[in-house]
Amino acid sequence: MDFPSWMQQAIQARLDEVSARIEHDPKLSRVRKETDEAFEALFVGKDLEQMPEYTEWENRHIVSKGIENERLYMQGLRDGIHLTVSLLGQSMSEEINTKAHQPSNANP
């Protein structure tokens, strides 16, 4: 299902907003710091700038995590939209059926 461009822009704006909020989350910042410290402990005494393999890994890791997170978020939005459309469609169908079966209040 392809979304109209206005909806894709709205989704992208929401993604940017949520990403910014996550980026500044105190708990996530603490976990990131601890993760970085643990990773850096693996390379104590080594000059990472002199290790092109590390730089290549780091660049690929950052890109892959970004793509993964964006896809997870976009899929969550799609799922939410599909659920909403399904529920609204079912609700509207039930409302139409209910109105169709109500007796008319018109007096002859």
C-alpha positions, 0 to 999 in steps of 0.5 A: 500500500503506497501512501500519498505524498502528504502522508509520507511527509507527515510520517517523516516529520513524526519520525524526525520528531521521535528520533530527536526525542529518543536522541535526548532521552536520559536513560538511553544516553546513559545506556549508550555511554555504558555501551561505548565505555565497554566497547572502548575497553576492548581497545585499551592501548590501541589507537583506533584512528590507526585501525581502518578496520574499526573505522569501516566497522563503525561507519557500517554499524551506524548506517545499519542501525539507522536504517533498522530503526527507521524501518522499524518505526515506519512499519509500526506507523503502517501497522497503526494506520492499517489497524485504525483504518480497519477499526474505523471501517468496521465501526462505520459499517456497524453504524450504517447497519444499525441505522438501516435496521432502525424503525422509521419515526415518520408518522403517516 
